[in-house]
Amino acid sequence: MKESKSGSIVNISSCVAFTGTDHEIHYASTKSGIIGFTKSLALETAPYRIRVNAVAPGFIATDMVLPLMTDEERKTLESGIPLARLGEPEDIGAAVAFLASDFASYITGETIHVNGGLIMY
């Protein structure tokens, strides 16, 4: 990437990097670290025109999330999300594809939140 003076790196963080969590401190801490890493690496690689960004998913319907909740708990969770649904893995893939594409050629050091509006700043 340095030699070609181009490239894009996309890191995966989590919405808990911004909110914290009361039951998985290690998870929230590492996801917060990814945000700092993303910003620092973006600054270091900018002279080489390498962009570095992150995606921070919310609740995504994956094997990591779905087994942890009953149908009733899922409905309760979805009712607190403005778009009223869990995200799909494809939602995250689309954000990553965007950040890696030329459409995001002037974006670096940023985090895209993909959480259905659960966390808005």
DSSP file (Angstrom, degrees, kcal/mol; ACC not computed):
  #  RESIDUE AA STRUCTURE BP1 BP2  ACC     N-H-->O    O-->H-N    N-H-->O    O-->H-N    TCO  KAPPA ALPHA  PHI   PSI    X-CA   Y-CA   Z-CA
    1    1 A M     >>       0   0    0      0, 0.0     5,-1.5     0, 0.0     4,-1.0   0.000 360.0 360.0 360.0 -41.9    0.0    0.0    0.0
    2    2 A K  T  45 +     0   0    0      1,-0.2     3,-0.4     2,-0.2     5,-0.0   0.928 360.0  48.2 -62.7 -43.6    2.8    2.4    0.9
    3    3 A E  T  45S+     0   0    0      1,-0.2    -1,-0.2     2,-0.1     0, 0.0   0.881 116.3  42.0 -65.9 -38.0    4.6    1.7   -2.4
    4    4 A S  T  45S-     0   0    0      2,-0.2    -1,-0.2    44,-0.0    -2,-0.2   0.560 102.6-134.3 -84.9  -7.2    1.4    2.2   -4.5
    5    5 A K  T  <5S+     0   0    0     -4,-1.0     2,-0.3    -3,-0.4    -3,-0.2   0.905  73.1  84.3  52.3  46.2    0.4    5.2   -2.4
    6    6 A S      < +     0   0    0     -5,-1.5     2,-0.2    45,-0.0    44,-0.2  -0.973  43.2 110.1-163.8 160.4   -3.2    3.9   -2.1
    7    7 A G  E     -a   50   0A   0     42,-0.6    44,-2.6    -2,-0.3     2,-0.4  -0.733  40.2-125.0 148.3 166.1   -5.3    1.6   -0.1
    8    8 A S  E     -a   51   0A   0     -2,-0.2     2,-0.4    42,-0.2    44,-0.2  -0.988  12.2-166.8-144.0 130.7   -8.0    1.3    2.4
    9    9 A I  E     -a   52   0A   0     42,-2.8    44,-2.5    -2,-0.4     2,-0.5  -0.971   7.0-167.7-116.2 130.7   -8.1   -0.4    5.8
   10   10 A V  E     -a   53   0A   0     -2,-0.4     2,-0.3    42,-0.2    44,-0.2  -0.970   4.3-164.5-123.4 117.9  -11.5   -1.0    7.5
   11   11 A N  E     -a   54   0A   0     42,-2.8    44,-2.3    -2,-0.5     2,-0.6  -0.673  15.5-131.8 -96.4 153.4  -11.5   -2.1   11.1
   12   12 A I  E     +a   55   0A   0     -2,-0.3    44,-0.2    42,-0.2     2,-0.1  -0.932  36.4 155.7-109.5 121.6  -14.5   -3.6   12.9
   13   13 A S        -     0   0    0     42,-3.3     2,-0.3    -2,-0.6    43,-0.1   0.084  32.4-117.4-111.5-136.0  -15.4   -2.1   16.3
   14   14 A S    >   -     0   0    0     17,-0.2     3,-1.5    42,-0.2     4,-0.3  -0.965  21.2-109.6-167.5 156.4  -18.7   -2.1   18.1
   15   15 A C  T >> S+     0   0    0     42,-2.5     3,-1.8    -2,-0.3     4,-1.1   0.782 113.1  69.9 -64.4 -24.9  -21.3    0.4   19.4
   16   16 A V  H 3> S+     0   0    0     41,-0.3     4,-2.2     1,-0.3    -1,-0.3   0.661  80.9  74.2 -69.9 -12.5  -20.3   -0.6   22.9
   17   17 A A  H <4 S+     0   0    0     -3,-1.5    -1,-0.3     1,-0.2    -2,-0.2   0.780 107.7  34.4 -63.1 -24.5  -17.0    1.2   22.3
   18   18 A F  H <4 S+     0   0    0     -3,-1.8    -2,-0.2    -4,-0.3    -1,-0.2   0.667 130.0  31.2-103.5 -23.3  -19.1    4.4   22.6
   19   19 A T  H  < S-     0   0    0     -4,-1.1    -3,-0.2     1,-0.1    -2,-0.2   0.698  93.1-140.7-107.3 -25.1  -21.6    3.3   25.3
   20   20 A G     <  -     0   0    0     -4,-2.2     2,-0.3    -5,-0.2    -2,-0.1  -0.140  13.9-119.3  78.0 172.8  -19.8    0.8   27.5
   21   21 A T        -     0   0    0     -4,-0.1     7,-0.1    -2,-0.0    -1,-0.0  -0.990   2.3-140.1-150.4 150.0  -21.4   -2.3   28.8
   22   22 A D  S    S+     0   0    0     -2,-0.3     3,-0.1     1,-0.2    -2,-0.0   0.372  98.5  36.2 -95.0   5.8  -22.0   -3.6   32.3
   23   23 A H  S    S+     0   0    0      1,-0.1    -1,-0.2     2,-0.0     3,-0.1   0.455 115.3  43.2-137.3  -2.0  -21.2   -7.2   31.7
   24   24 A E     >  +     0   0    0      1,-0.1     4,-2.2     2,-0.1     3,-0.4  -0.454  54.6 160.2-144.4  66.7  -18.4   -7.5   29.2
   25   25 A I  H  > S+     0   0    0      1,-0.2     4,-2.5     2,-0.2     5,-0.2   0.877  77.4  55.3 -58.8 -40.5  -15.7   -4.9   30.1
   26   26 A H  H  > S+     0   0    0      2,-0.2     4,-2.0     1,-0.2    -1,-0.2   0.882 108.7  48.3 -61.7 -38.2  -13.0   -6.7   28.2
   27   27 A Y  H  > S+     0   0    0     -3,-0.4     4,-2.2     2,-0.2    -2,-0.2   0.947 113.2  45.6 -67.8 -49.7  -15.1   -6.5   25.0
   28   28 A A  H  X S+     0   0    0     -4,-2.2     4,-2.0     1,-0.2    -2,-0.2   0.885 112.5  52.8 -61.5 -39.2  -16.0   -2.8   25.3
   29   29 A S  H  X S+     0   0    0     -4,-2.5     4,-2.1    -5,-0.2    -1,-0.2   0.922 110.8  45.0 -64.8 -44.6  -12.4   -2.0   26.1
   30   30 A T  H  X S+     0   0    0     -4,-2.0     4,-1.5     1,-0.2    -1,-0.2   0.885 112.5  51.3 -69.0 -36.2  -10.9   -3.8   23.1
   31   31 A K  H  X S+     0   0    0     -4,-2.2     4,-1.0     2,-0.2   -17,-0.2   0.854 109.9  50.2 -69.2 -33.1  -13.6   -2.3   20.8
   32   32 A S  H  X S+     0   0    0     -4,-2.0     4,-1.7     1,-0.2     3,-0.4   0.888 106.7  56.0 -66.8 -39.4  -12.7    1.2   22.1
   33   33 A G  H  X S+     0   0    0     -4,-2.1     4,-2.7     1,-0.2    -2,-0.2   0.849 100.3  58.8 -60.7 -34.8   -9.1    0.5   21.5
   34   34 A I  H  X S+     0   0    0     -4,-1.5     4,-2.5     2,-0.2    -1,-0.2   0.864 102.8  53.2 -63.3 -35.5   -9.9   -0.2   17.9
   35   35 A I  H  X S+     0   0    0     -4,-1.0     4,-2.2    -3,-0.4    -2,-0.2   0.942 111.7  44.3 -65.2 -46.9  -11.3    3.3   17.5
   36   36 A G  H  X S+     0   0    0     -4,-1.7     4,-2.4     1,-0.2    -2,-0.2   0.899 113.8  50.9 -63.1 -40.7   -8.1    4.8   18.9
   37   37 A F  H  X S+     0   0    0     -4,-2.7     4,-2.9     2,-0.2     5,-0.3   0.910 108.8  52.2 -61.0 -43.7   -6.0    2.5   16.7
   38   38 A T  H  X S+     0   0    0     -4,-2.5     4,-2.1     1,-0.2    -2,-0.2   0.928 111.8  44.8 -60.1 -47.6   -8.0    3.5   13.6
   39   39 A K  H  X S+     0   0    0     -4,-2.2     4,-1.8     2,-0.2    -1,-0.2   0.917 115.6  46.9 -65.0 -43.6   -7.5    7.2   14.2
   40   40 A S  H  X S+     0   0    0     -4,-2.4     4,-2.2     1,-0.2    -2,-0.2   0.921 113.6  47.1 -66.1 -43.8   -3.8    6.9   14.9
   41   41 A L  H  X S+     0   0    0     -4,-2.9     4,-2.4     1,-0.2    -1,-0.2   0.862 108.1  57.2 -66.7 -34.5   -3.2    4.6   11.9
   42   42 A A  H  X S+     0   0    0     -4,-2.1     4,-1.1    -5,-0.3    -1,-0.2   0.909 109.0  46.1 -60.7 -41.6   -5.2    7.0    9.7
   43   43 A L  H  < S+     0   0    0     -4,-1.8    -2,-0.2     1,-0.2    -1,-0.2   0.906 114.0  48.3 -66.4 -41.6   -2.8    9.8   10.7
   44   44 A E  H  < S+     0   0    0     -4,-2.2    -2,-0.2     1,-0.2    -1,-0.2   0.853 118.5  38.4 -68.0 -34.9    0.3    7.7   10.2
   45   45 A T  H ><>S+     0   0    0     -4,-2.4     5,-1.8     1,-0.2     3,-1.6   0.538  88.4  92.7 -97.7  -7.2   -0.7    6.4    6.8
   46   46 A A  G ><5S+     0   0    0     -4,-1.1     3,-2.3     1,-0.3    -1,-0.2   0.870  79.4  60.7 -56.4 -39.7   -2.3    9.6    5.3
   47   47 A P  G 3 5S+     0   0    0      0, 0.0    -1,-0.3     0, 0.0    -2,-0.1   0.755 106.6  48.6 -60.3 -20.0    1.0   10.7    3.7
   48   48 A Y  G < 5S-     0   0    0     -3,-1.6    -2,-0.2     2,-0.2     3,-0.1   0.301 118.0-114.8 -99.2   8.4    0.8    7.5    1.7
   49   49 A R  T < 5 +     0   0    0     -3,-2.3   -42,-0.6     1,-0.2     2,-0.6   0.800  67.9 145.1  60.4  31.3   -2.9    8.1    0.7
   50   50 A I  E   < -a    7   0A   0     -5,-1.8     2,-0.3   -44,-0.2    -1,-0.2  -0.891  38.7-148.6 -98.2 123.5   -3.9    5.0    2.7
   51   51 A R  E     -a    8   0A   0    -44,-2.6   -42,-2.8    -2,-0.6     2,-0.4  -0.723  11.1-167.6 -94.4 142.0   -7.3    5.5    4.3
   52   52 A V  E     +a    9   0A   0     -2,-0.3    57,-3.5   -44,-0.2    58,-0.4  -0.985  18.3 153.8-133.1 122.4   -8.2    3.9    7.6
   53   53 A N  E     -a   10   0A   0    -44,-2.5   -42,-2.8    -2,-0.4     2,-0.3  -0.823  26.1-137.5-137.7 174.6  -11.7    3.8    9.0
   54   54 A A  E     -ab  11 111A   0     56,-2.4    58,-2.6    -2,-0.3     2,-0.4  -0.948   4.1-144.2-136.2 157.0  -13.9    1.7   11.2
   55   55 A V  E     -ab  12 112A   0    -44,-2.3   -42,-3.3    -2,-0.3    58,-0.2  -0.986  10.8-160.4-118.1 132.7  -17.4    0.3   11.3
   56   56 A A  E     - b   0 113A   0     56,-3.0    58,-1.8    -2,-0.4   -42,-0.2  -0.850  14.6-159.2-115.5  93.5  -19.2    0.1   14.7
   57   57 A P  E     - b   0 114A   0      0, 0.0   -42,-2.5     0, 0.0   -41,-0.3  -0.314   4.2-155.7 -69.2 153.0  -22.0   -2.4   14.4
   58   58 A G        -     0   0    0     56,-2.2     2,-0.7     1,-0.2    57,-0.1   0.158  64.8 -23.9 -93.5-139.5  -25.0   -2.4   16.8
   59   59 A F  S    S-     0   0    0     56,-0.2    28,-2.8    26,-0.1     2,-0.4  -0.671  71.5-173.6 -79.4 116.3  -27.0   -5.6   17.4
   60   60 A I  B     -c   87   0B   0     -2,-0.7     2,-1.9    26,-0.2     5,-0.3  -0.912  33.2-114.1-114.9 137.5  -26.5   -7.8   14.4
   61   61 A A        +     0   0    0     26,-3.3     2,-0.2    -2,-0.4    -2,-0.0  -0.499  68.3 131.0 -73.0  85.0  -28.4  -11.1   13.8
   62   62 A T  S >> S-     0   0    0     -2,-1.9     4,-2.7    26,-0.1     3,-0.6  -0.766  76.3 -95.8-129.1 173.9  -25.5  -13.4   14.0
   63   63 A D  T 34 S+     0   0    0     -2,-0.2    -2,-0.1     1,-0.2     5,-0.0   0.678 123.1  59.0 -65.3 -17.3  -24.6  -16.6   15.9
   64   64 A M  T 34 S+     0   0    0      2,-0.1    -1,-0.2    -4,-0.1    -3,-0.1   0.824 118.7  25.8 -78.6 -31.9  -22.9  -14.5   18.5
   65   65 A V  T X4 S+     0   0    0     -3,-0.6     3,-1.6    -5,-0.3     4,-0.2   0.878 110.7  61.9-100.1 -47.9  -26.1  -12.5   19.3
   66   66 A L  G >< S+     0   0    0     -4,-2.7     3,-1.6     1,-0.3    -3,-0.1   0.851  99.1  54.3 -57.7 -43.0  -29.1  -14.7   18.5
   67   67 A P  G 3  S+     0   0    0      0, 0.0    -1,-0.3     0, 0.0    -2,-0.1   0.684  99.0  66.8 -66.5 -13.3  -28.5  -17.6   21.0
   68   68 A L  G <  S+     0   0    0     -3,-1.6     2,-0.3    -4,-0.1    -2,-0.2   0.506 100.8  50.5 -84.4  -3.6  -28.2  -15.1   23.8
   69   69 A M  S <  S-     0   0    0     -3,-1.6     2,-0.1    -4,-0.2    -1,-0.0  -0.973  71.1-128.5-140.8 150.2  -31.9  -14.1   23.7
   70   70 A T     >  -     0   0    0     -2,-0.3     4,-2.4     1,-0.1     5,-0.2  -0.355  42.5-101.0 -80.3 170.3  -35.3  -15.5   23.7
   71   71 A D  H  > S+     0   0    0      1,-0.2     4,-2.2     2,-0.2     5,-0.1   0.887 125.9  51.3 -59.8 -38.3  -37.9  -14.4   21.0
   72   72 A E  H  > S+     0   0    0      2,-0.2     4,-2.2     1,-0.2    -1,-0.2   0.909 109.2  49.2 -66.9 -41.5  -39.4  -12.1   23.6
   73   73 A E  H  > S+     0   0    0      1,-0.2     4,-2.6     2,-0.2    -2,-0.2   0.881 110.1  52.2 -64.3 -37.4  -36.1  -10.5   24.5
   74   74 A R  H  X S+     0   0    0     -4,-2.4     4,-3.0     2,-0.2    -2,-0.2   0.925 109.0  49.2 -64.2 -43.7  -35.4  -10.0   20.8
   75   75 A K  H  X S+     0   0    0     -4,-2.2     4,-1.8     2,-0.2    -2,-0.2   0.898 111.7  49.4 -62.5 -40.2  -38.7   -8.2   20.4
   76   76 A T  H  X S+     0   0    0     -4,-2.2     4,-0.7     2,-0.2    -2,-0.2   0.927 112.5  47.6 -63.6 -45.2  -38.0   -6.0   23.4
   77   77 A L  H >< S+     0   0    0     -4,-2.6     3,-1.3     1,-0.2     4,-0.3   0.933 111.3  50.5 -60.8 -47.0  -34.6   -5.2   22.0
   78   78 A E  H >< S+     0   0    0     -4,-3.0     3,-1.3     1,-0.3     6,-0.3   0.820 101.8  62.1 -62.8 -31.1  -35.9   -4.4   18.5
   79   79 A S  H 3< S+     0   0    0     -4,-1.8    -1,-0.3     1,-0.3    -2,-0.2   0.734 102.1  52.5 -68.7 -19.5  -38.6   -2.1   20.0
   80   80 A G  T << S+     0   0    0     -3,-1.3    -1,-0.3    -4,-0.7    -2,-0.2   0.457  92.6  85.2 -92.4  -1.9  -35.7    0.1   21.4
   81   81 A I  S X  S-     0   0    0     -3,-1.3     3,-3.0    -4,-0.3    36,-0.1  -0.890  78.9-137.3-100.0 123.0  -34.1    0.4   18.0
   82   82 A P  T 3  S+     0   0    0      0, 0.0    35,-0.2     0, 0.0    -1,-0.1   0.825 107.1  49.1 -51.3 -36.3  -35.5    3.2   15.8
   83   83 A L  T 3  S-     0   0    0     33,-1.7    34,-0.1     2,-0.2    33,-0.1   0.443 108.1-132.6 -84.3   2.6  -35.5    1.0   12.7
   84   84 A A    <   +     0   0    0     -3,-3.0     2,-0.3    -6,-0.3    -6,-0.1   0.781  69.7  78.8  57.2  36.5  -37.2   -1.7   14.8
   85   85 A R  S    S-     0   0    0     -7,-0.2     2,-0.2    -8,-0.1    -2,-0.2  -0.985  80.0-103.5-160.5 159.1  -35.0   -4.6   13.7
   86   86 A L        -     0   0    0     -2,-0.3   -26,-0.2     1,-0.1     2,-0.1  -0.532  48.0-106.8 -75.7 155.2  -31.7   -6.2   14.3
   87   87 A G  B     -c   60   0B   0    -28,-2.8   -26,-3.3    -2,-0.2    -1,-0.1  -0.361  27.5-129.7 -76.6 164.6  -29.1   -5.6   11.6
   88   88 A E    >>  -     0   0    0    -28,-0.2     3,-1.6    -2,-0.1     4,-1.0  -0.825  23.7-112.0-110.4 153.8  -28.1   -8.2    9.2
   89   89 A P  H 3> S+     0   0    0      0, 0.0     4,-2.3     0, 0.0     3,-0.4   0.844 118.2  62.8 -53.0 -33.2  -24.5   -9.2    8.4
   90   90 A E  H 3> S+     0   0    0      1,-0.2     4,-2.3     2,-0.2     5,-0.2   0.802  94.4  60.8 -63.3 -29.1  -25.0   -7.7    4.9
   91   91 A D  H <> S+     0   0    0     -3,-1.6     4,-1.4     2,-0.2    -1,-0.2   0.894 108.2  43.4 -63.6 -39.4  -25.6   -4.3    6.5
   92   92 A I  H  X S+     0   0    0     -4,-1.0     4,-2.4    -3,-0.4    -2,-0.2   0.912 111.7  53.9 -71.5 -42.9  -22.1   -4.4    7.9
   93   93 A G  H  X S+     0   0    0     -4,-2.3     4,-2.7     1,-0.2    -2,-0.2   0.875 106.2  52.9 -58.1 -38.9  -20.7   -5.7    4.6
   94   94 A A  H  X S+     0   0    0     -4,-2.3     4,-2.3     2,-0.2    -1,-0.2   0.897 109.4  48.3 -65.7 -40.3  -22.3   -2.8    2.8
   95   95 A A  H  X S+     0   0    0     -4,-1.4     4,-2.4     2,-0.2    -2,-0.2   0.911 113.1  47.9 -66.0 -41.6  -20.6   -0.3    5.1
   96   96 A V  H  X S+     0   0    0     -4,-2.4     4,-2.1     2,-0.2    -2,-0.2   0.931 111.2  50.8 -63.4 -45.3  -17.3   -2.0    4.7
   97   97 A A  H  X S+     0   0    0     -4,-2.7     4,-0.9     1,-0.2    -2,-0.2   0.900 110.5  50.1 -60.6 -41.0  -17.6   -2.1    1.0
   98   98 A F  H >< S+     0   0    0     -4,-2.3     3,-1.0     1,-0.2     6,-0.5   0.954 111.1  47.3 -60.6 -50.3  -18.4    1.6    0.9
   99   99 A L  H 3< S+     0   0    0     -4,-2.4    -1,-0.2     1,-0.3    -2,-0.2   0.823 113.3  49.2 -63.5 -30.6  -15.4    2.6    3.0
  100  100 A A  H 3< S+     0   0    0     -4,-2.1    -1,-0.3    -5,-0.2    -2,-0.2   0.634 101.5  85.5 -80.8 -13.6  -13.1    0.4    0.9
  101  101 A S  S X< S-     0   0    0     -3,-1.0     3,-1.4    -4,-0.9    -3,-0.0  -0.293  92.1-108.3 -87.9 169.7  -14.5    1.9   -2.3
  102  102 A D  G >  S+     0   0    0      1,-0.3     3,-1.6     2,-0.2     4,-0.1   0.671 111.7  76.3 -68.1 -17.2  -13.5    5.1   -4.2
  103  103 A F  G 3  S+     0   0    0      1,-0.3    -1,-0.3    -5,-0.2     3,-0.2   0.752  98.9  44.9 -64.3 -21.3  -16.8    6.6   -3.1
  104  104 A A  G X  S+     0   0    0     -3,-1.4     3,-1.9    -6,-0.5    -1,-0.3  -0.036  74.9 128.2-108.3  29.4  -15.1    7.1    0.3
  105  105 A S  T <  S+     0   0    0     -3,-1.6    -1,-0.2     1,-0.3    -2,-0.1   0.641  75.4  44.7 -65.4 -14.2  -11.9    8.4   -1.2
  106  106 A Y  T 3  S+     0   0    0     -3,-0.2     2,-0.5    -4,-0.1    -1,-0.3   0.022  94.1  95.8-117.1  26.5  -11.9   11.5    1.1
  107  107 A I    <   +     0   0    0     -3,-1.9     2,-0.3    -8,-0.1    -3,-0.1  -0.974  42.2 147.5-119.6 123.1  -12.9    9.7    4.3
  108  108 A T        +     0   0    0     -2,-0.5   -55,-0.2   -57,-0.1     3,-0.1  -0.986  58.2  22.9-151.8 147.9  -10.2    8.6    6.8
  109  109 A G  S    S+     0   0    0    -57,-3.5     2,-0.2    -2,-0.3   -56,-0.2   0.652  92.7 125.4  75.3  16.5  -10.0    8.3   10.6
  110  110 A E        -     0   0    0    -58,-0.4   -56,-2.4   -72,-0.1     2,-0.5  -0.654  52.7-142.6-109.1 162.3  -13.8    7.9   10.9
  111  111 A T  E     -b   54   0A   0     -2,-0.2     2,-0.6   -58,-0.2   -56,-0.2  -0.992  10.4-151.7-123.0 125.8  -16.2    5.4   12.4
  112  112 A I  E     -b   55   0A   0    -58,-2.6   -56,-3.0    -2,-0.5     2,-0.6  -0.865  13.5-143.5 -96.2 125.4  -19.5    4.6   10.6
  113  113 A H  E     -b   56   0A   0     -2,-0.6     2,-0.6   -58,-0.2     3,-0.1  -0.791  17.1-176.6 -90.2 122.2  -22.2    3.5   13.1
  114  114 A V  E     +b   57   0A   0    -58,-1.8   -56,-2.2    -2,-0.6   -99,-0.1  -0.820  40.4 117.2-120.5  88.1  -24.4    0.7   11.7
  115  115 A N  S >  S-     0   0    0     -2,-0.6     3,-1.7   -58,-0.2   -56,-0.2   0.188  83.5-103.8-144.5  18.9  -27.0    0.2   14.4
  116  116 A G  T 3  S-     0   0    0      1,-0.3   -33,-1.7    -3,-0.1   -32,-0.2   0.661  82.8 -57.8  66.7  14.7  -30.4    1.1   13.1
  117  117 A G  T 3  S+     0   0    0      2,-0.2    -1,-0.3   -35,-0.2     3,-0.1   0.511 101.4 130.9  92.2   5.9  -30.4    4.4   15.0
  118  118 A L  S <  S+     0   0    0     -3,-1.7     2,-0.5     1,-0.2    -2,-0.1   0.891  78.4  32.0 -58.7 -39.5  -29.8    2.8   18.4
  119  119 A I  S    S+     0   0    0    -38,-0.0     2,-0.4     2,-0.0    -1,-0.2  -0.973  75.5 175.6-122.7 118.1  -27.0    5.2   19.1
  120  120 A M              0   0    0     -2,-0.5     0, 0.0    -3,-0.1     0, 0.0  -0.972 360.0 360.0-123.7 137.6  -27.2    8.7   17.6
  121  121 A Y              0   0    0     -2,-0.4    -1,-0.1     0, 0.0    -2,-0.0   0.348 360.0 360.0-119.0 360.0  -24.7   11.5   18.1
